[in-house]
Amino acid sequence: MKTIFAAVLMSAACHAQTVTIVKSGSTNTAGFQIVVEESGQAEYSSQPRRRAIDRAEAPKTIRKTIPKSLAKALYEDVKKARPLSSLPPQHCMKSASFGTRLTVQFGDDTSPDLSCGDGGDAKIEALIRDTDAIVKNFSAQ
């Protein structure tokens, strides 16, 4: 009975986790995070530019429903790619002050920087495709 109860709790905890897309900011570029629920509910939150932290830049929050098929694809691709932290990191040249990072988080598991391309890895390619489509949903605002 204890084993069944523990399994139910673990299953509920897994379903309660959301996928978060995070783009770090830079000196001249505001960052953002998009929290995506399996239902398709998503919330975009802007983050101030690093240089503007001392100035009052109000964060922007947008809530919307993305296509359920897109949310489903993201969750399936994250599941296939887990653990995200074990995906092969791709390296690319970036400015120390202007470079940004794009990652996917599921719980405390974080992908390598997706903005450096997939390096031929199908799992990273799928995550890049999903995140690009979700970001475009918010760019149309």
N, C-alpha and C positions, 0 to 999 in steps of 0.2 A: 504494500500500500504506500509506503514512504517513497519507493522508487517511482511509482506512477505519479504521485503528487509532485515530486521533484522534476519529473519530465514535463509535466503540465506547466509548472512555473518557468522552466527554461524555455519552453516553446512560446509562452506568452511574452517573455523578455525579448526573444528574437523578433517576434512580430511587432513589438513596441519600438524597436530601433528604426531609425530613419536613415536614408542616404543623404549625405550633405555634400554638395559641390562647393569647393572653396577656391576662390581666386584671390591670391594675396595682392595687396596693394603695393605701390611703389611710390617714389618721390612725387611723380606726376600723374599717377593713375590710381583711381579709387579701386579698392577691392570689393568683393561681395561674397556672400554665401547664399546658397539656395538649398533649403531643406525640402526634400521630396518624400512624401508619404506614399505607401503602396496604392492608396486610393486615387492618387493623381493630384491630391491637394499639395500645393507647393508654396513656399514663402521665400521671397528674395529680400535680402537685407544688404544694403550697401555699407561699406566700411570706408572711413575717411582715408585720404591719401596720407602717407607717412608724414610728409612735410606739413600737412594741414592739421595735425593733431592738436597743436596749441590754439589754432583758430576754431571757432565754433562751426563745424560742418555737420549739419543734422543728418543722421542716417535716414535712408529712405527704405521703406518696407512696402513690398507689393505682395499681395496674396492672390493666387489664381489657381484654377484647375487646369492642369496640362492633360493632354490626351492620355487616357488610361493605358492605351497600348504602349505609349512611350515610358510611362512609369513602370509598367510591367517589364518592358525590355531592360530598363536600367536595373531593376532589382534582380532579374535573371542573370544579367551580365556580371553584376557585383557578386552574386552567389557563385558563379562559375570561376570568377577571378580570385576568390578568397583563398588564403589570406592575402589581402591587398598589399600588405607590406612586403610580401615575398615576390611580387612582380618585378621583373628586371628593370632597374632604373635606366632611363635614356638620358644621355647628357647632351647639353647644347650650350652654346655660348650665350651669356646674358650679362647685361650691364649690372654692376653692383647696386646702382641706385635706381635704375629704370626697369630692371627685370622683375617679372612676376612669376608665380607658380600657380598651376591649376591642379588640384587634387580632388579625389573622391574619398569620403570617410564613411565608414559604417561602424558605429560604436567607436571603439578606440583603435580601429584598424584603418590605416591611411595608405592610399596608393602613392607611388612615386609621382613626380611631376609629369602630368599628361601633356603639357604644352611643348614638350621636347619631341613629340611624335611617338609612334608605336614601335619603331625598330624592328618591324616585321612580326611582332607578337600579336596574335589574334585577340587575346583577352584585353590587351591595352587598346587595340584598335576599336573594339566594341565599346569600351568605356568612353573613349574619345568621341565616337559617333553619338552615343547617348547624351553625354554632357553638352556637346555642341548643339544638339537639337533642343535640349532644355534651355540652355542659355538664349538661343534664338527666340524661344517662346516669350522670354522676358524682354528681349531687345525690341520686340515689336510694340512695346508700350508707348 
